[in-house]
Amino acid sequence: MRVFDTRSRTKRELETIEDGKVGLYACGITPYSPSHIGHARQAISFDIIVRWLRKSGFEVNYITNFTDAVSYTHLTLPTKRIV
């Protein structure tokens, strides 16, 4: 399997730390605004990758996060004081 290496900007053979095992971490959505197609794209893209790796015989440990929106609420609050 070849993957795109963003550091070297080339395609390289997938090399795993342990033979037959892949660890994959993906940043999930940050729901500070209404849902949009980008939220689905992230979930679907990585689901396809994980399924393909498993079908190819890899044992996959897949982790994704879901960022707490409370820490981002200041981004959508009004800037003027409302009395």
Secondary structure as UniProt FT lines:
FT   STRAND          2..5
FT   TURN            6..9
FT   STRAND          10..13
FT   TURN            19..20
FT   STRAND          21..26
FT   HELIX           37..55
FT   TURN            56..57
FT   STRAND          59..64
FT   HELIX           69..75
//
